[in-house]
Structures are given as structure tokens and as C-alpha cells.
Amino acid sequence: MSSNGSQTSGKEHRSKGYGTEAVMLMLDYGFNNLRIERITANTLEHNTGAQRSLEKCGFVLEGRERRTRVILKLLDGFQI
């Protein structure tokens, strides 16, 4: 199993499909070249853009992490 983490900085680069394209390339390489059987990703509850991007790439929501720690804050997140 492998886990994916990514971030797009700069608001001017958001909603242009860069993250989705990068994830698709990573999935293709991981599954076809490295023979990884399972790849997971996490996103914060309020990050609907990342959730949509991951769903476009074939990820399926599997669960919710309660009180995920992010820079000394407790937030809810999703396991996708």
C-alpha cells in the first residue's frame, strides 16, 4: 500500500486540473511500473476541491478521521 500527498500552492493555479493530472500520472506509474496494489490519499474535510480531484482519479471515500491534528489544530479529515 502507498499513500499520496500533494499540494497546489498559489490560488492562481487552483481549479486548472494540475492536481488531477499529477495524481493520474502518479497512479499510472505506481500501478503499472511499481506494481503497487493499493494507493490511499487523505484530505481535510473542508478541501472539497481535492476530494473532487481524487474522485475523478477513481478514489473512493472509505472513512472519516476524527480530530486530525494539523499544525496544532484538531480537524476532521477523510480517508479516500
N, C-alpha and C positions, 0 to 999 in steps of 0.2 A: 504494500500500500504506500502511496505517496501523497503528500499534501501540497496544495498550491497556495501561494500567497502573492498578491500583486497590488500595485497602487499606481494610479494615474495622477501625477501632480499637475497643478495648474488648471484652473477652471476652463480655460480656453481649449483644452484638449479633451474635455469630457464629452460624452454622448456622440462621439465620432466613430465608434466601433473599434478603436485601437485595442482596448482591453479584451474585447471578444475575439478579435483576430489573434492576439497574443496567446490567449488561453487555448484557442483551437490549434495553433501551431504546437504549443506545449503538449496538449493531449495527443496529437498525432505522433509527435516524437516519442513521448513516453510509452504509448501503447504499441507503436509499430517498430521502434528501434530498441527501446529498453525492455520491452515485453512486460511492462508494469501491468498488473491485473486490476488495480483499483487506485483511483486518484480522488482525493477529497479536497474540499475548499471550505473556508469559514468566512462569514461576512457578518457585520454588525446588523442588528435588526432594522435600523433606520436607513441602511445603504441599499435602497431598492434598485438603484442603477446596477450595482454589482450583482444583485440577485437576478435581475433580468438577463444580464450578460451571461451568467453561469447557466441559467436555464436554456438560453439559446444554444449553448455548447453541449447540452444534454445532461447537465447535472440535475439531480432530483433532491428536493428537500427531505432530509431524513430525521431531523430533530432540532431542538432548540437548546442552547446552552444558557442556563440561567446565571445571571450575575457574573458575566465575563469581565475579567479585570483588564482595563485599557488605561495605561498611564494613571494609575491610582484611582480610577473610577470603576464602578461596577455597572456594567451594561449587559443587556441580553443580546445574544447572538444566535446565528443559525448554523447548523451543521448541514452542509449540502454535498 
